Amino acid sequence: MNFRRITLICGHYGCGKTNLSVNFALDAAAGGENVTVVDLDIVNPYFRTSDYSELLKSHGVRLIAPRYSGSTLDIPSIPGEINSVFDSIEGRVLFDVGGDDAGSTALGRYASQFEGVDYDLLYVINKYRPLTASSGDAAQLLSEIERSSRLKATGIVNNSHLMSDTTCDTIRSSMDFARETAEQLKLPLLMTTAPRSVAATLDIENLYPIDIYVRTPWM
């Protein structure tokens, strides 16, 4: 990954931030990097990187998670351990941020510390989420996230998918939306993701094949 040492991953609820975070972490660890994942989702008790703590641990990835993670308790509680990632100058750090502006509010607590380091704030978009199906809606949501977090996005990841129903056409049909959103926001479209099952047959610039780790309870 050609991102800065500290990478923040934000977006709309259900856009696939957590699955993307897990893929980034495992790929970086496989490349020999020392990786820490910070689960900063203190809003939604479901679909957190904390749910994949054993998987991450088995690949040597350190996880910093809110207290009460792994339960259905929705109690905002950010561990002080997060401060340690700003004290070190080594190792890759990935922040999996809660959805929308409400989830990104937690980032605002650390805005001054982020300003003192090089970071990337990746805005993950998914054409197939109802509230961000248009470029205008996606752009509006990012402005709310930036206002809440007091941080600025540095790039866009097109993570448009239909979960297990994703096909090559699903990905291809999202490209105009992704480009229009990037143009409207004046940000680079850094990559487009695709499940490995369809990625091999796609000819798309900056394609990032992913594995599907995050699944709904009924899958």
Secondary structure, DSSP 4 states (H G I P E B T S, - for coil): --S-SEEEEEESTTSSHHHHHHHHHHHHHHTT--EEEEEE--S-SSS-GGGGHHHHHHTT-EEE--TTTTSS-------GGGGHHHH-SSSEEEEEEPSHHHHHHHHHTTHHHHHTS-EEEEEEE-TTSGGG-SHHHHHHHHHHHHHHHT----EEEE----GGG--HHHHHTTHHHHHHHHHHHT--EEEEEEEHHHHTT---TTEEEE------TT-
